[in-house]
Amino acid sequence: MWAAHWLVEGLDGDAVVELAGLSGKDSRAVRDLLAVALEEAGVTALTTTQADVKVAFDHIAALHTDGLASWGWVIDVVHESIS
């Protein structure tokens, strides 16, 4: 789906076009094309550490939006994790 959006935005390349044409059911084909398509679209892939931090912060944000964590707790946890 990302590749289709990139095409609409004019960020095209062979891998982006091919990726946009996949149904997504063949996860191996998607995986094989994704890195090249990201590069063609000018998107820098996250490092493993960056991806881990994003997952953790997304979870913290979801706890807050679901009413399971206060702003104060969120600020304390984020501050503690980056200190």
JOTABEL-V207896 format. One record per residue. N is the residue number from 1. RES is the residue in one letter. SS is DSSP state (A for helix, B for strand, O for the rest). Layout:
# JOTABEL-V207896
<<N;RES;SS> <N;RES;SS>>
This chain:
# JOTABEL-V207896
<<1;M;O> <2;W;A> <3;A;A> <4;A;A> <5;H;A> <6;W;A> <7;L;A> <8;V;A> <9;E;O> <10;G;O> <11;L;O> <12;D;O> <13;G;O> <14;D;A> <15;A;A> <16;V;A> <17;V;A> <18;E;A> <19;L;A> <20;A;A> <21;G;O> <22;L;O> <23;S;O> <24;G;O> <25;K;O> <26;D;O> <27;S;A> <28;R;A> <29;A;A> <30;V;A> <31;R;A> <32;D;A> <33;L;A> <34;L;A> <35;A;A> <36;V;A> <37;A;A> <38;L;A> <39;E;A> <40;E;A> <41;A;O> <42;G;O> <43;V;O> <44;T;O> <45;A;O> <46;L;O> <47;T;O> <48;T;A> <49;T;A> <50;Q;A> <51;A;A> <52;D;A> <53;V;A> <54;K;A> <55;V;A> <56;A;A> <57;F;A> <58;D;A> <59;H;A> <60;I;A> <61;A;A> <62;A;A> <63;L;A> <64;H;A> <65;T;A> <66;D;O> <67;G;O> <68;L;O> <69;A;O> <70;S;O> <71;W;A> <72;G;A> <73;W;A> <74;V;A> <75;I;A> <76;D;A> <77;V;A> <78;V;A> <79;H;A> <80;E;A> <81;S;A> <82;I;A> <83;S;O>>
